Amino acid sequence: VQLVESGGGLVQPGGSLRLSCAASGFTFSRNPMSWYRQAPGKERELVAAISSAGITTDYADSVKGRFTISRDNAKNTVYLQMNSLKTEDTAVYYCYTWYGSAYWGQGTQVTVSS
């Protein structure tokens, strides 16, 4: 199983970024997927989750209305569209799935700063 995130970077408050997570090594279309984040000095937290078919999504209260999780099962990729970014969104963002055990990507840094 391999999860590879991309799309992080430096953005000003109020800006947008789209993260991608390319998955391989398992039947992607059968697995729920999630995005987590970890800010310096804080525990890793769930940001958003999506069901295997993409029908059901769930979000942390702190990102509801600003972030959108989606997936393209034909491309084995899950996305996180982040709008109206705030300084408190600064963190390393991780892609996650469970396939017999927990699998994490290497993470992508998102920095929101003026």
C-alpha positions in Angstrom: 0.0 0.0 0.0 1.3 3.4 -0.9 -0.2 6.8 -0.3 1.5 9.9 -1.9 0.2 13.4 -1.0 0.9 16.5 -3.1 -0.4 20.0 -3.4 0.8 21.6 -0.2 2.5 25.0 0.0 2.4 28.5 1.4 -0.8 30.5 1.0 -2.1 33.7 2.4 -5.1 33.8 4.7 -8.3 33.6 2.7 -6.6 31.6 0.0 -7.2 28.1 -1.4 -5.2 25.0 -2.0 -6.1 21.5 -3.3 -4.4 18.5 -1.9 -4.2 15.2 -3.8 -3.4 11.7 -2.5 -2.5 9.1 -5.1 -3.1 5.5 -3.8 -1.8 2.2 -4.9 -1.4 -1.4 -3.7 -5.0 -2.0 -2.8 -8.5 -1.9 -4.3 -9.0 1.9 -3.9 -12.7 1.9 -4.8 -13.5 -0.4 -1.9 -11.8 1.7 0.8 -13.0 4.7 2.7 -10.3 7.4 2.8 -9.5 10.2 5.2 -7.4 13.3 5.6 -5.7 14.1 8.9 -3.5 17.0 9.9 -1.0 17.6 12.6 0.1 21.1 13.7 3.3 21.7 15.7 2.9 20.7 19.3 -0.6 19.2 18.7 -2.0 15.8 18.2 -2.9 14.5 14.8 -6.6 15.2 14.1 -9.2 14.0 11.6 -10.0 16.7 9.0 -12.3 14.9 6.6 -13.4 11.4 5.5 -15.2 9.9 2.5 -16.9 6.6 1.9 -15.6 4.2 -0.7 -18.2 5.3 -3.3 -17.8 8.9 -2.4 -21.5 9.2 -1.3 -20.9 9.9 2.4 -18.5 12.6 3.7 -17.7 13.8 7.2 -15.8 16.9 8.4 -14.3 18.3 11.5 -16.3 21.2 12.9 -13.3 23.5 12.3 -13.3 23.0 8.6 -17.0 22.5 7.8 -18.1 24.8 5.0 -14.5 25.6 3.9 -13.0 22.2 3.0 -14.4 19.6 0.6 -13.2 16.0 0.3 -13.8 14.1 -2.9 -12.4 11.1 -4.8 -11.9 9.8 -8.3 -12.0 6.0 -8.2 -10.9 5.8 -11.8 -7.7 7.6 -10.9 -7.2 6.1 -7.4 -7.0 9.6 -6.0 -8.6 11.4 -3.1 -8.6 15.2 -2.9 -9.0 17.9 -0.3 -10.2 21.3 -1.6 -9.4 23.9 1.1 -10.9 27.3 0.7 -11.0 30.4 3.0 -7.8 29.1 4.7 -6.9 30.4 8.1 -3.6 30.6 9.9 -4.8 27.9 12.3 -5.0 25.5 9.3 -1.2 25.4 9.1 -0.2 21.8 9.6 1.2 18.7 7.9 -1.7 17.0 6.1 -1.8 13.2 5.8 -3.8 10.8 3.7 -5.0 7.7 5.6 -6.7 4.4 4.9 -7.2 1.1 6.7 -6.3 -2.1 4.8 -5.7 -4.7 7.3 -3.7 -2.2 9.2 -3.3 1.6 9.2 -1.6 3.3 6.3 -0.4 6.9 6.1 1.2 9.0 3.5 4.3 10.9 4.0 2.5 14.2 4.6 2.4 17.5 2.8 3.0 20.8 4.5 0.4 23.5 4.4 1.4 26.9 5.7 -1.1 29.7 5.9 0.6 33.0 6.6 0.7 36.6 5.4 
